[in-house]
Amino acid sequence: MITAHSTTSASVTPPELTRFGHNKCIPKVIEKPVLTALSYYPELEDVHIKFVFKKNIKGSVMQAQPLPVSIFKSRENRQYQINISSLLKLVHAATPIHQLPENIMIGWIGHELGHIMDYEQRSKWGLVQFGLSYLFSPGHRKQGETSADTYAVNHGLADYIIDTKKFILEHAELPKAYKEKIARLYLSPDAIVEQVRKLEEKKAAEQKKALSQ
């Protein structure tokens, strides 16, 4: 399902978004959706992140990872890379990733930035341990993906994340194995809606408490 605000990603970047490009390396063709997603994560403003197109990312469309040379540096000197498959491979064809609807790209990138938020909270050895667990433990893999979705939802990207999940799960031409992986490891649209409901309830309770003091 593609929602009404779906425009292609290769659109003009508003000037007010350019400040979110600090310490970032972004291909021009996806600059607007990347900067839009980054605008929801002010904590990442000074973090070094490189967005790189790849011909093939095994089993994934996007992949966020710390650069190995920076893992053992101090947290403020860490560098990250988000690999992006240049083509979205369908059953009978392929679509250039930058031609996806803009809201879908924002949701996809917003999820990957959620991973970076998660990485930023971890120590050097914590990152190493997480990487090994993610590779060899399906349970830890699901936990990592859920954490990335949760960061994105808590930062206001819920609508975009839901759009992206529905786009994947309802796309007739996406490989069945990939859709099953997304359904198995990631939060469902319904689970995200429930997260938003709880978040709004928590904010309302906090506001009520503040007013009563």
C-alpha positions as CSV (number, residue, x, y, z in Angstrom):
1,M,0.0,0.0,0.0
2,I,1.3,3.4,-0.9
3,T,-0.2,6.4,0.8
4,A,-1.3,9.7,-0.7
5,H,1.8,11.6,0.3
6,S,4.0,9.2,-1.7
7,T,6.3,11.1,-4.0
8,T,9.5,9.9,-5.5
9,S,12.7,10.4,-3.6
10,A,14.5,12.5,-6.2
11,S,12.8,15.8,-5.2
12,V,14.3,19.1,-4.2
13,T,15.7,19.4,-0.7
14,P,14.2,22.2,1.3
15,P,16.9,24.6,2.7
16,E,15.8,24.1,6.3
17,L,16.9,20.4,6.1
18,T,20.5,21.1,5.0
19,R,21.7,21.6,8.6
20,F,21.1,17.9,9.2
21,G,23.7,17.0,6.7
22,H,26.6,18.0,9.1
23,N,29.2,15.2,9.2
24,K,27.1,13.2,6.7
25,C,28.0,11.8,3.2
26,I,24.8,11.4,1.2
27,P,24.2,10.6,-2.5
28,K,22.4,13.6,-4.0
29,V,19.6,11.5,-5.5
30,I,18.4,10.5,-2.0
31,E,19.4,13.6,-0.1
32,K,15.9,14.8,0.8
33,P,14.5,11.6,2.3
34,V,17.8,11.0,4.2
35,L,17.9,14.5,5.6
36,T,14.2,14.3,6.5
37,A,14.8,11.1,8.4
38,L,17.8,12.6,10.1
39,S,15.7,15.6,11.2
40,Y,13.9,13.3,13.6
41,Y,17.2,12.4,15.3
42,P,18.8,15.6,16.7
43,E,21.1,13.4,18.8
44,L,22.8,12.3,15.6
45,E,23.5,15.8,14.3
46,D,27.3,15.6,14.9
47,V,27.7,11.8,14.3
48,H,29.6,10.8,11.2
49,I,27.4,8.7,8.9
50,K,28.1,7.7,5.3
51,F,25.2,6.5,3.1
52,V,26.5,4.2,0.4
53,F,24.8,2.5,-2.6
54,K,25.7,-1.2,-3.0
55,K,24.9,-3.5,-5.9
56,N,23.9,-6.3,-3.5
57,I,23.3,-6.6,0.2
58,K,22.7,-10.2,1.0
59,G,19.2,-10.7,2.4
60,S,18.7,-7.0,3.1
61,V,17.7,-3.7,1.4
62,M,19.5,-1.5,3.9
63,Q,22.1,-2.2,6.5
64,A,23.5,0.1,9.2
65,Q,26.9,-0.7,10.7
66,P,29.8,0.9,12.6
67,L,32.9,1.2,10.5
68,P,35.4,-1.4,11.8
69,V,38.2,1.1,12.0
70,S,36.2,3.3,14.4
71,I,34.7,0.7,16.8
72,F,37.5,1.0,19.3
73,K,37.7,4.8,19.1
74,S,36.0,7.0,21.6
75,R,32.2,7.3,21.1
76,E,32.4,10.8,19.7
77,N,34.9,9.6,17.0
78,R,32.9,6.7,15.9
79,Q,31.8,6.5,12.2
80,Y,28.9,4.6,10.7
81,Q,27.9,3.5,7.3
82,I,24.4,2.8,6.0
83,N,24.6,0.5,3.0
84,I,21.7,0.9,0.6
85,S,20.9,-1.6,-2.2
86,S,20.9,0.4,-5.4
87,L,18.0,-1.8,-6.7
88,L,14.9,-3.1,-5.0
89,K,14.8,-6.6,-6.4
90,L,11.3,-7.9,-7.2
91,V,10.2,-11.3,-8.4
92,H,10.1,-10.4,-12.0
93,A,11.9,-7.1,-12.2
94,A,13.9,-4.5,-10.2
95,T,13.3,-0.9,-9.2
96,P,16.0,1.7,-8.6
97,I,15.8,2.3,-4.8
98,H,15.8,6.1,-5.3
99,Q,12.5,5.8,-7.3
100,L,10.6,4.4,-4.3
101,P,8.0,6.7,-2.8
102,E,9.6,9.3,-0.5
103,N,7.7,8.3,2.6
104,I,8.8,4.7,2.1
105,M,12.4,5.8,1.9
106,I,12.1,8.0,5.0
107,G,10.7,5.0,6.9
108,W,13.4,2.6,5.7
109,I,16.2,5.1,6.5
110,G,14.5,6.0,9.8
111,H,14.7,2.4,10.9
112,E,18.4,2.2,10.0
113,L,19.1,5.4,12.0
114,G,17.3,3.7,14.9
115,H,20.1,1.1,14.7
116,I,22.7,3.8,14.9
117,M,20.9,5.3,18.0
118,D,21.2,1.8,19.5
119,Y,24.9,1.5,18.6
120,E,25.6,4.9,20.2
121,Q,24.4,3.6,23.6
122,R,26.9,0.7,23.5
123,S,30.5,0.5,24.7
124,K,33.3,-0.7,22.4
125,W,33.0,-4.2,23.6
126,G,29.3,-4.0,23.7
127,L,29.3,-3.2,20.0
128,V,31.5,-6.2,19.3
129,Q,29.3,-8.5,21.4
130,F,26.1,-7.2,19.8
131,G,27.6,-7.8,16.3
132,L,28.5,-11.4,17.0
133,S,25.1,-12.0,18.7
134,Y,23.3,-10.5,15.7
135,L,25.1,-12.7,13.3
136,F,24.6,-16.0,15.2
137,S,21.5,-15.6,17.3
138,P,18.0,-15.2,15.7
139,G,16.7,-14.1,19.0
140,H,19.3,-11.3,19.3
141,R,18.6,-10.4,15.7
142,K,14.9,-9.9,16.4
143,Q,15.8,-7.9,19.5
144,G,18.1,-5.6,17.5
145,E,15.4,-5.0,14.8
146,T,12.7,-4.3,17.4
147,S,15.0,-1.9,19.2
148,A,15.7,0.0,15.9
149,D,11.9,0.3,15.2
150,T,11.3,1.4,18.8
151,Y,13.9,4.2,18.5
152,A,12.2,5.3,15.3
153,V,8.7,5.3,16.8
154,N,9.8,7.2,19.9
155,H,11.4,9.8,17.7
156,G,8.2,10.5,15.8
157,L,8.6,8.4,12.7
158,A,5.8,5.9,13.4
159,D,3.7,6.9,10.3
160,Y,6.7,6.4,8.0
161,I,7.7,3.1,9.6
162,I,4.1,1.8,9.2
163,D,4.0,2.9,5.6
164,T,7.3,1.1,4.9
165,K,6.1,-2.1,6.7
166,K,2.9,-2.1,4.8
167,F,4.7,-1.4,1.5
168,I,6.9,-4.5,2.1
169,L,4.3,-6.9,3.4
170,E,1.6,-6.0,0.8
171,H,3.9,-5.7,-2.2
172,A,2.9,-8.5,-4.6
173,E,6.3,-8.5,-6.4
174,L,8.6,-8.6,-3.4
175,P,10.1,-12.1,-2.8
176,K,8.1,-14.2,-0.3
177,A,11.2,-15.1,1.7
178,Y,12.0,-11.4,2.3
179,K,8.5,-10.6,3.4
180,E,8.5,-13.6,5.8
181,K,11.8,-12.3,7.3
182,I,10.3,-8.8,7.8
183,A,7.2,-10.3,9.5
184,R,9.3,-12.6,11.7
185,L,12.0,-10.1,12.9
186,Y,10.4,-6.7,12.8
187,L,7.5,-5.0,14.6
188,S,4.2,-5.3,12.8
189,P,2.2,-2.3,11.8
190,D,-0.3,-3.2,14.6
191,A,2.5,-3.4,17.2
192,I,3.8,0.0,16.1
193,V,0.3,1.5,16.5
194,E,0.1,0.0,20.0
195,Q,3.5,1.5,20.8
196,V,2.3,4.9,19.7
197,R,-0.8,4.6,21.9
198,K,1.2,3.8,24.9
199,L,3.7,6.6,24.2
200,E,0.8,9.1,23.9
201,E,-0.7,7.8,27.2
202,K,2.6,8.2,28.9
203,K,3.0,11.8,27.6
204,A,-0.6,12.6,28.7
205,A,0.1,11.3,32.2
206,E,3.3,13.3,32.5
207,Q,1.6,16.5,31.4
208,K,-1.2,15.9,33.9
209,K,1.3,15.3,36.6
210,A,3.2,18.5,35.7
211,L,0.0,20.6,35.8
212,S,-1.0,19.2,39.2
213,Q,2.3,20.2,40.8
